Amino acid sequence: MSRVDPIVELNNYLQSTGQLTALSWKDSKGGSAHSPQWNSVCKIYGREYGTGTGAQKHLARGTAAAQALNALRDEAGGG
């Protein structure tokens, strides 16, 4: 069974709780053209919930989304 992309999983979670519009991203790119480094911050209602780094933006966002989802579930008492 394939694993659901963490960004999709986060979007689905936020949609199910009526909070999808609260999601925002802050992305920045550093490094060289041949070796880029993306940094992404996942924010919900302006609060930072996760951060990620990767060679591609979707990888950085994926890490940040997974952290955010875990934090949201912890806050909701869902572990």
N, C-alpha and C positions, 0 to 999 in steps of 0.2 A: 504494500500500500504506500502510495507516495505521500509525502508530508506536505501540508498546506503551507504556502508562502507566508511568513510572519506578517508581512504588510497586509495581505489579504485577510489573514486571521484577525489582525487588529481592526481593520475596517469593518469586518463582519461583527466583531464584538461591539464596537462603537455604534454601529447601525442598530444592533439588537437592543441597545440601551438608550437609543435616541440621542446619542452624542456625536454622531459622525461629523457634524459641522464644526465641532470644537477642535478637531485635529488640524495641526499645522506642522510644517517642517522648516527647519533652518539648515540649509546645505551649503557647504563651502568646499572648494577644491584647491588643493595645494600640490606640491611636488612638481616634477617636470612633465612635459608632454608625453614622454616615453614611459614615465612611471608616476601616474597621477595618484593622489591620495585624497579620497573623499571623506568628509566628516559630516555626519547628519545628527541633528537633534530633533527628537520627536516631542512635540508639545501638545498638551490638551488643556484647553482653556488658558493658554499662555504659560502653563507650568511645565517645566521640563520633566519628562517621564522616562526618557531613554536616550542614550547616545551610541553612535556606532562609527566605525572607521572601516574603509575598504578601498580596493583598487577601482571599484565601480560604484556609482551612486546607489544602485539598488542593493548592493551588498551592505553598504553602510546603513542604509535605511532599514534593511532587514534586521540587522543587529539591534538598532534602536527600537524598532517595532516590537521585537521579542521582549526586550527589557520593559517597554511600556506596558505591554499586555500582562506580563507577570506582575508589575506594580499595580495595575488596575484590578487584577484578580485578587491580589493580596488585600487591597483596600476594601474590596467587596466581600471579603471573608471567604473567597472561593479557593484560596491556596493556589 
